[in-house]
């Protein structure tokens, strides 16, 4: 069996309550060239099988990190996965060439509205600023950082907007490369409604 060229590392601490990420992960798992790794299902004890994860990553062309933003960061298990799996000597540093030439993409949901992320917004910075550690991780590993795909207002968007987001992500994974600009999906753009 051929290994999938795209590996999705899906991390949601409460996947059954997820309105966006869990249905998206299920849809992506149906694509023939994609393997979805549901971290909170695989590693309920937080004991990550580093060898298995590295073996899968070594055969992938693109690594997708799928997660909800939690306090301006990735969920805890995804952070542990990054720390454990992307080891010095394997992913970076002397002899660490296993990921060189591959791509990394963050597919992110955020509860805040798009205008909350910016110098004048509630969070004071664009969402891309909070993803800089992931971008630097990719670059440190010799990977290409792809522009993130973001769904804003994820707690409140309607089911049509969620379906559109799922279709958008699946379409881009089916036919890379992604466009050069960051794909941000505020509720006002996906639903046609004004968001206050």
Secondary structure as the mmCIF struct_conf table of DSSP 4:
data_model
#
loop_
_struct_conf.conf_type_id
_struct_conf.id
_struct_conf.beg_label_comp_id
_struct_conf.beg_label_asym_id
_struct_conf.beg_label_seq_id
_struct_conf.end_label_comp_id
_struct_conf.end_label_asym_id
_struct_conf.end_label_seq_id
HELX_LH_PP_P HELX_LH_PP_P1 UNK A 2 UNK A 4
BEND BEND1 UNK A 5 UNK A 5
STRN STRN1 UNK A 6 UNK A 11
TURN_TY1_P TURN_TY1_P1 UNK A 13 UNK A 14
HELX_RH_3T_P HELX_RH_3T_P1 UNK A 15 UNK A 17
BEND BEND2 UNK A 19 UNK A 20
HELX_RH_AL_P HELX_RH_AL_P1 UNK A 21 UNK A 29
TURN_TY1_P TURN_TY1_P2 UNK A 30 UNK A 30
BEND BEND3 UNK A 31 UNK A 31
TURN_TY1_P TURN_TY1_P3 UNK A 32 UNK A 33
STRN STRN2 UNK A 34 UNK A 38
HELX_RH_AL_P HELX_RH_AL_P2 UNK A 39 UNK A 42
TURN_TY1_P TURN_TY1_P4 UNK A 43 UNK A 45
BEND BEND4 UNK A 46 UNK A 46
HELX_RH_AL_P HELX_RH_AL_P3 UNK A 50 UNK A 59
BEND BEND5 UNK A 61 UNK A 61
STRN STRN3 UNK A 62 UNK A 68
STRN STRN4 UNK A 70 UNK A 70
TURN_TY1_P TURN_TY1_P5 UNK A 71 UNK A 72
STRN STRN5 UNK A 73 UNK A 73
HELX_RH_AL_P HELX_RH_AL_P4 UNK A 76 UNK A 85
BEND BEND6 UNK A 86 UNK A 86
STRN STRN6 UNK A 88 UNK A 88
TURN_TY1_P TURN_TY1_P6 UNK A 89 UNK A 91
STRN STRN7 UNK A 92 UNK A 92
BEND BEND7 UNK A 93 UNK A 93
TURN_TY1_P TURN_TY1_P7 UNK A 94 UNK A 95
TURN_TY1_P TURN_TY1_P8 UNK A 98 UNK A 101
STRN STRN8 UNK A 103 UNK A 109
BEND BEND8 UNK A 111 UNK A 112
HELX_RH_3T_P HELX_RH_3T_P2 UNK A 114 UNK A 116
BEND BEND9 UNK A 117 UNK A 118
TURN_TY1_P TURN_TY1_P9 UNK A 119 UNK A 120
BEND BEND10 UNK A 121 UNK A 121
TURN_TY1_P TURN_TY1_P10 UNK A 122 UNK A 123
BEND BEND11 UNK A 124 UNK A 125
HELX_RH_AL_P HELX_RH_AL_P5 UNK A 127 UNK A 130
TURN_TY1_P TURN_TY1_P11 UNK A 131 UNK A 131
HELX_RH_AL_P HELX_RH_AL_P6 UNK A 132 UNK A 140
TURN_TY1_P TURN_TY1_P12 UNK A 141 UNK A 142
HELX_LH_PP_P HELX_LH_PP_P2 UNK A 143 UNK A 143
STRN STRN9 UNK A 144 UNK A 145
HELX_LH_PP_P HELX_LH_PP_P3 UNK A 146 UNK A 148
STRN STRN10 UNK A 149 UNK A 151
BEND BEND12 UNK A 153 UNK A 153
TURN_TY1_P TURN_TY1_P13 UNK A 154 UNK A 156
HELX_RH_AL_P HELX_RH_AL_P7 UNK A 159 UNK A 174
BEND BEND13 UNK A 175 UNK A 175
HELX_LH_PP_P HELX_LH_PP_P4 UNK A 176 UNK A 179
BEND BEND14 UNK A 180 UNK A 181
STRN STRN11 UNK A 183 UNK A 185
HELX_RH_AL_P HELX_RH_AL_P8 UNK A 187 UNK A 191
#
